[in-house]
Structures are given as structure tokens and as C-alpha cells.
Amino acid sequence: MGRRPTEAGGRPFWILVAAVLVSCPLAYLALSTALHRPESRFSEHSYDGAGQEGRGAASGDEDCCRGQEHLELWGAAIKWGTDHKFNSSRECCRACKSMCGEDGPCLCNSWVFCGDRERCGDRFGECWLKKQEDVLLPALHDSGKKVIWTSGLIYGKGEGIVGLQTDYGTLRIKLFPDCAPHSVAYILELLRSRHCAGCQIYRAEGRGYSWDTKGNHISDASFGPPYALIQGTLEAEGFLFKKSPLEACPALTRGSVAWVDSGPDFLISLANHNEWRRAYTVFGAVLPEDMDIAEKIAGLGTKSDVWDNINVLVLEKPINLKLKRVADIGARES
């Protein structure tokens, strides 16, 4: 028997507040459960949690300007740091971005900043703007805890695109190094290894009756299942994966590529999931003209499974992936 409001002496309000505080974590837990596999194929690998200082990154950072600490990139200098100083790495990054036009490659595609006032000394604030010859193979000068520099990459139009090659076509993905530098660094490392054995897509769920063809949620429809996504792993056998920190976490839109938890499992969203804001690091996006390949994969044969009491659809035959440079596989015509 519940209390009448007059008998609670104002307590119903505080009970409601408590219920809201409890329900929010439960909703996030349900979301995480829906995407998290009960067991990892490569669970025996050790993880060192590198970069955990990045946790709690702001959501929806449209003007992303992030870099990797303790990293010094090399390359031809467009502007010399001795003559070009700022108070923060974000300002240095923005200076590089300002040299990117909307219609082509960037004149500046990497930046290096000295932001530790004590350790940098007279070099504090130096902002070196550089031009990498190969944006997918940036020239590394030094890295490690002793390095006083922070570096970042900027990809202009048509730059920084990798391909996930499948038997159904190649999903070209534009990487976001300015929003998720640690995540993109792993992708580039995996790309350099020329080896992705074990990388695959193992789950596929279409938009069902909850989202329209543009990925917009239909009023009064459920949010899943199905969950409008394809999901897989980007951990290659014998290749040490380091957990990525939580970086920029906007809501997932149609085509977004994001880690599940801290990786190496990832998802490609087939819909605009505004309800998933602040949940997962988005490190790239499938080119719009390649989303038909993702939809084709979502329509393949599946079987039902249950992950921690959540109904999911897994592929009857997982799809093997190869990570390629777009130049190696040829650009797909629009």
C-alpha cells in the first residue's frame, strides 16, 4: 500500500529525485549491456589502460582540438614555434585548422606544442605547425613520458580515410584524429602492421520499425531491439591492444564509428542514436556513399542470442575484415 502525499510530509518529491538518480545509471547499464559481448575472443591479452587521464571528455565537442601528450611529431615546418606561441594546445591546434580550406587538403596537417610550463622553460607555448608527407604515416620524432611535447593531426577534405574491406564491399572511414587522437593512433598502428587477422564483424541489426531510411527515430517507436548497428572487433591476433581512453563522445549519428566501451570491439551506427549521447568514443564515420554496404551487411542471415538478458542478433557467418589504405584498394566512385 503506497502512502498518500499528505501522509509523507513532502517526501514524495525526494523519493522522485532519488528514483531519477537511480534510473539514469540503470539506463546506461542497459545500453552498455546491449553492446557488450559476454566474452572477448582475445581476453587473454593484457591491457595497460594507457591514457585514462582522458576519461570524462566533454560530449559533442564540435570544435574538437585534442592531441597526444608525450609525443613529438616531425615534418616540414610551416610555422616555426620559436616565432609562434600560444597559451594552450587547443589554440595551437586551431591555428593549424585555420589553414584548412573546405574544398581540399590542409596546408597544415599536424601541430606540436610545448605546454608544460615548468619543463618547457623558455620553450613554453611554442607551437610548431607542420606538413606531413603522408597523413596516414606521420613522421614520429620521439614519444614517451620524458617527451615534453603534445602533438596532434588534422585531416582535411579527402584525407585520413581508411578502408574496412569485406566480401560485400569496402567501408571507407574518415578518421577524426582531432577528436579521438588516441583511438586514431591505434588505427594507424594497426594499418602500418598490414595485418588484421581476427578482425571481423559478428553482429548485425537493421533499423527495424524504429528508424526511417535517413536514420531518424520514428515517434513512439522503441529504441531496440533491434538496435540499428553492425558490430565487430578491430583486434588482430598477436597484436597487443591497449585500451583507449574515453575521448569525444557526441551522440552517434548514422555512419558513426565508435568503440564499444574502451575497444577493441567497435560499432557502426545505422541510425541517429541521440539516446546514446556521452556513451562511446566516436573516432570516425563511414562515407555516406558507402552506407549501402553497411545496410547490406545488416540484412544478412542472423541468429538470436542473449547477452546478459538482452536479446541481440549475431551473424550466422561472421565477416572477416582487412584494414587497408584507400589508395591500396582504389577510391569508390560516388
WOWO-V163789 format. One record per residue. N is the residue number from 0. RES is the residue in one letter. OMEGA is omega in radians with two decimals (* if undefined). NEAR is the number of other ideal C-beta (glycine too) atoms within 12 Angstrom. Layout:
n = [N | N]
res = [RES | RES]
omega = [OMEGA | OMEGA]
near = [NEAR | NEAR]
//
This chain:
n = [0 | 1 | 2 | 3 | 4 | 5 | 6 | 7 | 8 | 9 | 10 | 11 | 12 | 13 | 14 | 15 | 16 | 17 | 18 | 19 | 20 | 21 | 22 | 23 | 24 | 25 | 26 | 27 | 28 | 29 | 30 | 31 | 32 | 33 | 34 | 35 | 36 | 37 | 38 | 39 | 40 | 41 | 42 | 43 | 44 | 45 | 46 | 47 | 48 | 49 | 50 | 51 | 52 | 53 | 54 | 55 | 56 | 57 | 58 | 59 | 60 | 61 | 62 | 63 | 64 | 65 | 66 | 67 | 68 | 69 | 70 | 71 | 72 | 73 | 74 | 75 | 76 | 77 | 78 | 79 | 80 | 81 | 82 | 83 | 84 | 85 | 86 | 87 | 88 | 89 | 90 | 91 | 92 | 93 | 94 | 95 | 96 | 97 | 98 | 99 | 100 | 101 | 102 | 103 | 104 | 105 | 106 | 107 | 108 | 109 | 110 | 111 | 112 | 113 | 114 | 115 | 116 | 117 | 118 | 119 | 120 | 121 | 122 | 123 | 124 | 125 | 126 | 127 | 128 | 129 | 130 | 131 | 132 | 133 | 134 | 135 | 136 | 137 | 138 | 139 | 140 | 141 | 142 | 143 | 144 | 145 | 146 | 147 | 148 | 149 | 150 | 151 | 152 | 153 | 154 | 155 | 156 | 157 | 158 | 159 | 160 | 161 | 162 | 163 | 164 | 165 | 166 | 167 | 168 | 169 | 170 | 171 | 172 | 173 | 174 | 175 | 176 | 177 | 178 | 179 | 180 | 181 | 182 | 183 | 184 | 185 | 186 | 187 | 188 | 189 | 190 | 191 | 192 | 193 | 194 | 195 | 196 | 197 | 198 | 199 | 200 | 201 | 202 | 203 | 204 | 205 | 206 | 207 | 208 | 209 | 210 | 211 | 212 | 213 | 214 | 215 | 216 | 217 | 218 | 219 | 220 | 221 | 222 | 223 | 224 | 225 | 226 | 227 | 228 | 229 | 230 | 231 | 232 | 233 | 234 | 235 | 236 | 237 | 238 | 239 | 240 | 241 | 242 | 243 | 244 | 245 | 246 | 247 | 248 | 249 | 250 | 251 | 252 | 253 | 254 | 255 | 256 | 257 | 258 | 259 | 260 | 261 | 262 | 263 | 264 | 265 | 266 | 267 | 268 | 269 | 270 | 271 | 272 | 273 | 274 | 275 | 276 | 277 | 278 | 279 | 280 | 281 | 282 | 283 | 284 | 285 | 286 | 287 | 288 | 289 | 290 | 291 | 292 | 293 | 294 | 295 | 296 | 297 | 298 | 299 | 300 | 301 | 302 | 303 | 304 | 305 | 306 | 307 | 308 | 309 | 310 | 311 | 312 | 313 | 314 | 315 | 316 | 317 | 318 | 319 | 320 | 321 | 322 | 323 | 324 | 325 | 326 | 327 | 328 | 329 | 330 | 331 | 332 | 333]
res = [M | G | R | R | P | T | E | A | G | G | R | P | F | W | I | L | V | A | A | V | L | V | S | C | P | L | A | Y | L | A | L | S | T | A | L | H | R | P | E | S | R | F | S | E | H | S | Y | D | G | A | G | Q | E | G | R | G | A | A | S | G | D | E | D | C | C | R | G | Q | E | H | L | E | L | W | G | A | A | I | K | W | G | T | D | H | K | F | N | S | S | R | E | C | C | R | A | C | K | S | M | C | G | E | D | G | P | C | L | C | N | S | W | V | F | C | G | D | R | E | R | C | G | D | R | F | G | E | C | W | L | K | K | Q | E | D | V | L | L | P | A | L | H | D | S | G | K | K | V | I | W | T | S | G | L | I | Y | G | K | G | E | G | I | V | G | L | Q | T | D | Y | G | T | L | R | I | K | L | F | P | D | C | A | P | H | S | V | A | Y | I | L | E | L | L | R | S | R | H | C | A | G | C | Q | I | Y | R | A | E | G | R | G | Y | S | W | D | T | K | G | N | H | I | S | D | A | S | F | G | P | P | Y | A | L | I | Q | G | T | L | E | A | E | G | F | L | F | K | K | S | P | L | E | A | C | P | A | L | T | R | G | S | V | A | W | V | D | S | G | P | D | F | L | I | S | L | A | N | H | N | E | W | R | R | A | Y | T | V | F | G | A | V | L | P | E | D | M | D | I | A | E | K | I | A | G | L | G | T | K | S | D | V | W | D | N | I | N | V | L | V | L | E | K | P | I | N | L | K | L | K | R | V | A | D | I | G | A | R | E | S]
omega = [-3.14 | 3.12 | 2.95 | -3.10 | -3.10 | -3.12 | -3.05 | 3.12 | 3.12 | -3.09 | -3.11 | 3.13 | -3.11 | 3.06 | 3.12 | 3.11 | -3.14 | -3.14 | 3.13 | -3.13 | 3.13 | -3.04 | -3.12 | 3.08 | 3.14 | 3.12 | 3.12 | 3.13 | 3.12 | 3.11 | -3.14 | -3.14 | -3.11 | -3.10 | -3.01 | 3.09 | 3.14 | -3.12 | 3.09 | 3.14 | -3.08 | -3.04 | -3.13 | -3.14 | 3.12 | 3.11 | -3.12 | 3.07 | -3.09 | 3.04 | -3.10 | 3.10 | -3.13 | -3.10 | 3.13 | 3.13 | -3.09 | -3.13 | 2.99 | -3.13 | -3.08 | 3.12 | -3.11 | 3.03 | -3.10 | 3.09 | 3.10 | 3.08 | 3.10 | 3.11 | 3.09 | 3.07 | 3.13 | 3.11 | -3.13 | -3.09 | 3.02 | 3.03 | -3.09 | -3.11 | 3.12 | -3.13 | -2.96 | -3.04 | 3.08 | -3.14 | -3.10 | 3.10 | 3.12 | 3.12 | 3.11 | 3.11 | -3.13 | 3.10 | 3.09 | -3.14 | -3.11 | 3.14 | 3.10 | 3.06 | -3.13 | -2.99 | -3.11 | -3.12 | -3.14 | 3.00 | 3.05 | 3.14 | 3.05 | -3.14 | -3.12 | -3.01 | 3.08 | -2.99 | 3.10 | -3.00 | -3.09 | -3.06 | -3.13 | -3.14 | -3.12 | -3.11 | -3.14 | 3.09 | 3.14 | -3.12 | 3.14 | 3.07 | -2.98 | 3.13 | 3.10 | 3.07 | -3.11 | -3.06 | 3.11 | 3.08 | -3.08 | -3.10 | -3.14 | 3.08 | -3.12 | 3.08 | -3.12 | -3.04 | -3.11 | -3.12 | -3.06 | -3.04 | 2.96 | -3.09 | 3.11 | 3.12 | 3.07 | 3.11 | 3.09 | -3.12 | 3.12 | -3.13 | 3.05 | -3.11 | 3.08 | -3.12 | 2.95 | -3.05 | 3.12 | 3.07 | -3.09 | -3.11 | -3.10 | 3.07 | 3.10 | -3.05 | 3.03 | -3.11 | -3.12 | -3.09 | 3.14 | 3.11 | -3.07 | -3.05 | -3.14 | 3.13 | -3.13 | 3.11 | 3.10 | 3.14 | 3.14 | 3.09 | 3.11 | 3.12 | 3.14 | -3.09 | -3.11 | -3.05 | 3.12 | 3.12 | -3.09 | 3.07 | -3.07 | 2.95 | -3.04 | -3.11 | -3.13 | 3.12 | -3.12 | -3.10 | 3.12 | 3.12 | -3.05 | -3.11 | 3.12 | -3.05 | 3.09 | 3.11 | -3.14 | -3.12 | 3.14 | -3.08 | 3.09 | 3.09 | 3.12 | 3.09 | 3.11 | 0.06 | -0.13 | -2.96 | 3.07 | 3.14 | 2.85 | -2.99 | 3.14 | 3.12 | 3.09 | 3.03 | -3.13 | 3.12 | 3.13 | -3.11 | -3.05 | 3.09 | 3.06 | -3.11 | 3.13 | 3.05 | 3.03 | -3.08 | -3.11 | -3.02 | 3.00 | 3.01 | 3.12 | 3.06 | -3.14 | -3.13 | -3.14 | 3.06 | -3.01 | 3.02 | 2.92 | -2.98 | -3.12 | -3.10 | 0.12 | 3.05 | -3.10 | 3.07 | 2.96 | -3.06 | 3.09 | -3.09 | 3.08 | -3.06 | 3.11 | -3.14 | -3.11 | 3.14 | 3.10 | -3.06 | -2.97 | 3.08 | 3.06 | -3.07 | 3.10 | 3.13 | 3.06 | 3.09 | -3.04 | -3.10 | 3.11 | -3.11 | 3.07 | 3.09 | 3.10 | 3.12 | 3.11 | 3.13 | -3.13 | -3.13 | 3.13 | -3.13 | -3.13 | 3.02 | -3.09 | 3.05 | 3.13 | 3.11 | 3.13 | 3.08 | 3.07 | 3.12 | 3.13 | 3.08 | 3.12 | -3.11 | 3.06 | 3.09 | 3.11 | -3.08 | 3.11 | -3.11 | 2.94 | 3.11 | -3.02 | 2.89 | 3.13 | 3.13 | -3.12 | -3.03 | 3.13 | 3.14 | 3.10 | -3.13 | 3.12 | *]
near = [4 | 9 | 12 | 10 | 13 | 9 | 11 | 14 | 12 | 13 | 16 | 17 | 13 | 13 | 17 | 15 | 14 | 13 | 14 | 14 | 13 | 14 | 14 | 15 | 13 | 14 | 20 | 22 | 18 | 24 | 30 | 23 | 24 | 37 | 38 | 27 | 30 | 17 | 14 | 22 | 23 | 25 | 15 | 13 | 21 | 12 | 22 | 14 | 18 | 28 | 30 | 18 | 16 | 27 | 20 | 14 | 29 | 21 | 23 | 20 | 22 | 14 | 17 | 33 | 32 | 43 | 43 | 40 | 31 | 28 | 35 | 32 | 42 | 23 | 27 | 18 | 24 | 27 | 27 | 16 | 29 | 14 | 13 | 25 | 25 | 27 | 17 | 23 | 35 | 25 | 24 | 38 | 40 | 27 | 34 | 42 | 31 | 22 | 23 | 31 | 15 | 10 | 9 | 14 | 22 | 33 | 23 | 37 | 39 | 52 | 52 | 48 | 44 | 35 | 33 | 22 | 15 | 11 | 18 | 22 | 12 | 13 | 24 | 22 | 26 | 32 | 42 | 39 | 39 | 38 | 30 | 37 | 16 | 22 | 36 | 33 | 23 | 38 | 24 | 26 | 20 | 17 | 23 | 15 | 13 | 13 | 24 | 26 | 38 | 36 | 44 | 46 | 49 | 43 | 38 | 29 | 18 | 21 | 32 | 40 | 38 | 43 | 33 | 43 | 29 | 33 | 19 | 25 | 25 | 31 | 42 | 39 | 41 | 34 | 38 | 38 | 46 | 43 | 42 | 45 | 42 | 41 | 46 | 42 | 36 | 39 | 43 | 32 | 28 | 38 | 35 | 21 | 22 | 16 | 20 | 32 | 21 | 26 | 35 | 35 | 38 | 37 | 42 | 39 | 40 | 28 | 35 | 23 | 18 | 27 | 34 | 18 | 16 | 17 | 30 | 19 | 28 | 19 | 10 | 8 | 19 | 18 | 27 | 31 | 29 | 31 | 39 | 47 | 48 | 50 | 44 | 38 | 39 | 44 | 39 | 30 | 22 | 15 | 25 | 20 | 37 | 24 | 30 | 42 | 33 | 33 | 42 | 40 | 34 | 32 | 26 | 42 | 29 | 32 | 35 | 42 | 46 | 44 | 41 | 41 | 29 | 34 | 42 | 38 | 39 | 46 | 46 | 49 | 41 | 43 | 41 | 28 | 37 | 22 | 25 | 36 | 23 | 28 | 34 | 41 | 45 | 45 | 47 | 42 | 31 | 41 | 33 | 22 | 18 | 36 | 33 | 22 | 33 | 44 | 31 | 21 | 39 | 35 | 21 | 27 | 15 | 27 | 17 | 17 | 24 | 16 | 26 | 18 | 13 | 25 | 21 | 31 | 32 | 28 | 28 | 15 | 18 | 27 | 34 | 23 | 36 | 29 | 43 | 28 | 30 | 28 | 18 | 18 | 21 | 14 | 18 | 21 | 8 | 9]
//
